[in-house]
């Protein structure tokens, strides 16, 4: 038999803000990686691996243009 649990969270306003920032960053990063994969495939017919995209994360964080995101 399988059991399921449901939890309800009631974050305060400060926690809501942090959750929204975190989800916004996840959405931005997903769209960035997806765009990079699509562009690379259209130009060179090659796929970019997940590991190559993960290797870019430190560079994205250090880039001053992305300071408002991270």
C-alpha positions as CSV (number, residue, x, y, z in Angstrom):
1,X,0.0,0.0,0.0
2,X,1.2,3.5,-0.9
3,X,0.8,6.4,1.4
4,X,0.7,10.1,0.5
5,X,1.2,13.1,2.7
6,X,0.2,16.6,2.0
7,X,1.8,19.6,3.7
8,X,0.7,23.1,3.7
9,X,3.2,25.9,4.2
10,X,2.4,29.3,5.4
11,X,5.5,31.4,4.8
12,X,5.8,34.9,6.1
13,X,6.3,37.8,3.7
14,X,10.1,37.7,3.9
15,X,10.0,34.0,3.1
16,X,7.6,34.6,0.2
17,X,10.0,37.1,-1.3
18,X,12.9,34.6,-1.0
19,X,10.9,31.8,-2.5
20,X,9.9,34.0,-5.4
21,X,13.5,35.1,-6.0
22,X,14.7,31.5,-6.0
23,X,12.0,30.4,-8.4
24,X,12.7,33.4,-10.6
25,X,16.4,32.4,-10.7
26,X,15.5,28.8,-11.6
27,X,13.3,30.0,-14.4
28,X,16.0,32.3,-15.8
29,X,18.7,29.6,-15.6
30,X,16.5,27.0,-17.3
31,X,15.6,29.4,-20.1
32,X,19.2,30.4,-20.5
33,X,20.4,26.8,-20.8
34,X,17.5,25.9,-23.2
35,X,18.3,28.8,-25.4
36,X,22.0,27.9,-25.5
37,X,21.2,24.3,-26.4
38,X,18.8,25.3,-29.2
39,X,21.1,27.9,-30.6
40,X,24.1,25.5,-30.6
41,X,22.0,22.8,-32.3
42,X,20.7,25.2,-35.0
43,X,24.2,26.5,-35.8
44,X,26.4,23.3,-35.6
45,X,24.0,20.4,-35.3
46,X,25.6,19.4,-32.0
47,X,24.2,19.0,-28.5
48,X,25.6,20.7,-25.4
49,X,25.8,18.3,-22.5
50,X,24.5,19.0,-19.1
51,X,28.0,18.9,-17.7
52,X,29.1,21.7,-20.1
53,X,26.2,23.8,-19.0
54,X,27.0,23.1,-15.3
55,X,30.6,24.1,-16.0
56,X,29.4,27.5,-17.1
57,X,27.6,28.3,-13.8
58,X,30.7,29.8,-12.0
59,X,31.4,32.0,-15.0
60,X,27.8,33.2,-15.0
61,X,28.0,34.1,-11.4
62,X,31.3,36.1,-11.9
63,X,30.0,38.0,-14.9
64,X,29.1,41.6,-13.8
65,X,26.2,41.7,-16.3
66,X,24.4,38.9,-14.3
67,X,25.0,40.6,-10.9
68,X,21.3,41.5,-10.5
69,X,20.3,37.8,-11.0
70,X,22.7,36.1,-8.6
